[in-house]
Amino acid sequence: MDPRILDRLRCPVCGEPLAEATAGTTSALRCPRRHSFDIARQGYVNLLAGRAPHAGDSAEMVAARADFLAAGHYDLISAALSEAATAAVRVEPPTPGFGAYPLVVDAGAGTGRYLGAVLAALPDAVGLALDVSKPALRRAARAHPRAAAALADTWQRLPLADASTAVLLNVFAPRNGPEFHRVLDPAGALLVVTPDTDHLAELVDALGLLRVDPDKADRVAGSLGGHFTPASSAVHRAELTLTRPEVATLVGMGPSAWHTDPAALGTRLAALPEPARVTVAVRLDVLRPR
């Protein structure tokens, strides 16, 4: 593991620093109190303190997301995050959490595509993908040469030192306000991407998908308001032109995959016009620690 990333990690059990140890063909991270965490041969490290509450996204969901994102359909999100992250790290002089290099953490990283895009825009940065899904982490570990990946429950204490993170990404993922605040440098930024009210609106009724909560923005503000101050907010929109197989991939990669009957979905997909015009509408909120 890149020592610049390892330097920011902490044991999820006791909070002590971690060091890499190798025995034969097996590698692990260990702390001075001898807590040990295996590095999988796929490249990610298991930093769970106990059992995961759930397995996260399935291999099928992750594969669908990788295919859809690789086609560039959500590149507007990558571009918005990259621009916001670049602005966020312009700190003079650098504070302790930035050091000689900023650490970008993606909490709920999925395949790591957004983290990879941000690192490409920040040549001096290193990155860490956190997720509870092993299939996702196998891909996130290869998202960028300057990135590492760790199995972690973002609802629990994050395996990071206090004030160690310059930019924290949170894209369509759960938000742990107290922990995000703890690990962010005082001069750092939290970048939160959520669906806007008309996100995928053309597909919601046609395919019976989950609706976006109209109070989503208020709930996000409420969950983070005690720890963060809003710096900026913008909605990014695009219209996609998708084939029916691409629509099926889009549905299969998101939360509706857990709630949609495959047979009913197939019937509804067959009735869609082709190509289908689909609105992408996401809100990017930039927040600063209080």
N, C-alpha and C positions, 0 to 999 in steps of 0.2 A: 504494500500500500504506500502511496505517496506520503512521505514523512510530513509534508506540509498539511495534509488532511489529518493524518494520525495525531499530530500535535494538538488538534482541536477536539479529538474524541475523548470521551470519559466512560469509565465502566458504568453500565446501567444499574449495577447492584450497589456499589459503594461510592461512586463518583470519583475514583482515583484515575490518574492518567493510564493510558494503555500503551503497550509496546508489542511489536510483532515478534512471534516466536515460531521456530520451525523445528519439527521433529520428523526426519525422514522426508516423506512426500506430503506431510500434513502441516498446514500453517494455521496459526490462531493468533488472536490478540489476547494479551494477558495483562492484568493489573498487578501492583505490588502485593495485594492481598490474595493473589493466586486465583482469582476468578478468570475463567478462560472462555473464549468465544471463537468458534470455528470459522475459518474462511472457506466457503464452499469452492469447489473446483470451477464453478461458473463465475467466480470472481467477487461475490458479495460476502459480507461478514454478517453472521447472526448475532445481533446485539439486543435480543429480547431478554428481559429479566423475567423468566417464567414463560408460560405458554401464551401464544397469541389468542386473543378473544375470538378471532375468525381468520379464515384463510385469505381473505381479500379477493381480488379479481381472479377469475379462473384463467387457465391457459387459453381457452377459446376467446374470452373477452380481451385478453392481452394481445393475442394474435390479430384480432379484428382491429384493435386500436393501432397496433403497429402498421398494419396495411393502410388504414385510413389516413393516418398522419403522414406516412411516407409519400402518399399521393399529393401532399401539400394542401389538403383541404382546410387545415387549421393553421396555416402559416401566419395568418394575421395575428394569432395569439402569440406565436413565437416572436414575431416582429415587435409587438407591443411590449412584451416582457423584456426583450433585449434593450429596447430604447429606454424603458423605465429603469432597468438595472444599471445601465451605463450612466444615467444621470445620478443614480443613488450612490455610486461609489466615488464620485468626485468630491472627496473629503480632503481638505487641506488645513492643518497637517493630518496625516493618518492617525486614527485612534488605535488603542491597543487591540481591539477586535479585528481591525483591518490588517495590522502588522505590515509586512512587506508585500503581502498579497491578500486580497479579499477572499473569504470563503462564501460560496453560494450554496445554500441548502434548499433542496426541494422536498417539502413535507407532503407525502402522498404523491411520489414522483411518477408512478406508473412506469412506462418504458424509458423515461428519462429524456424524451425528445426535447421538452422545453428547457430542461437544465442544459442539455448539449447546445442548444441555440444561444442561451445566455452566455455560456462559457466561450463560445465562438466569438461573441461580441466583446468579451473581456479577456484579453490575452494574458493578463497578469493574475487571473483568478483561478481558483480550484473549486471543485464542486462535490457535494455529497447528496446522493439520492436516498431518501428514506421511504420505505413502503413495507406493508405487511404481506404483500403477495410475492411469493417466490418466483412464479413465472415472470412477473413484471421485473423483478430485480435481476434476473438472468439477462434481460435486455438492457436495463439501466446501467449495469456494470460495464457495458460496452458503449455507452452513449457518447462518451468523449474521452480522449486520452488523459485529460486532467480531472476526471470524475471518478469517484468511488461510490459504492452502493452498500447499504446496510439494511438488514431486516429489523424493523423497529415499529412499535405501536405508538403512533403519534398522539394518542390520548394519554399516554403515560409520560414519565420524565424522559426527555430526549437525551440520547447518549452524547451530549456535547457540553463543552465547558461554558460557563457563564460568559456572556458578551463576546462569544467567539465568532459570530456570524455577521457578515456585512449585509447580505441580501438573503431573505427567506422567501421562497416561492411557494404559493399555495393555490393550485389550479384544480378546481372542481373537487376539492378534498376537504376533509374535516379540519376544523380550526381549533387549536388548543391555545387560547389567548395567553394564559399565564406562562406556559413553556416557551411560546414564541417570544414573549417579552424577555424571559430570562436569558435565552441564548443569543438574542440580537445585541449587537453593539449599540450603545446609546445613539450613535450617529448612523445606524443602519436603517434598513427599510424592509417592510413586509409588503409583498406584492400579492394581492388576492384576486383571483379570477373566478367569477361566478357567472352563471347564465342569466341573461337579461330576460324580461318577460316574454319577448317574442322569439326567443331562441328555438329554432327548429319548429316554429309554429305550424308550418304547413303539414308536418308529419304527426302532430299530437293527436288531432281528431281522426285523421285518415288511418293511422296505424294503432291508435289506442295507447299512446306513450304516456309516460308520467309528465304532468304539467309542472312548469316552473312556478314555485310559490310566489304569488304577487308581492308578498312581504319579504322576499329574500334579502333585499338590500338592507332593510331595517333589522332583520335578524342578524346579518353579518355585523352591522354596526353595533348591535347590542352585545354580541358575543366578544367583541374586541375593544369596545369603547373604554373599558376600565383600564386598559393597558396601553392603548395606542391613540394617537391623534391623526385624523385624516389629513393627508397632504394634497392629494388630488384624486379625481375619479373621472373616468371616461368610458363611454360605450363604443365598442368596435363592432362594425357590422360588415357583412359581405353576403352576396347571394351565390350559392353554389348551384351548379347544374350537374345532377347526379343520375347515374343509371340505377336501375332497380337493385342490381347486386351491390352497388356502392351504398345505397340506402340501407340494405340489409346489414352491411358491415358497420355502418354508423349506429344502427340500433343495437347491434351485438356488442359494441364496445362500451356502452354506457349503462346507467342504472336500470334502464327499461329492460335490459337483458335478463334481469332477475325476475321481472314481473309480467312478461309478455308470453302468452301461449304460442309456441312455435307454429302450430297448425293454423291458428287464427291469423298470426302475423303473415304467414305465407299467402293466405287468401287475400289479405288486404294489400300486400305488396304487389300481387298480380294485377290489382285494380288501379294501381298508381299510374299516372301518365309517365311516359318515358321520352326524354329525360325529365326528371322531377326538379323543380326549382325549390331550393331550401334556404331559408334565412339562417345565417349564423349571427348571433347577437350576444356578446359577452361584455361584462363590466370588469374593468381593471381598476381596483382601488389601491393606491399607494398610501401606506400608513407609516408613521414614525413612532418609536417608543416614547411614552410619556416620561 
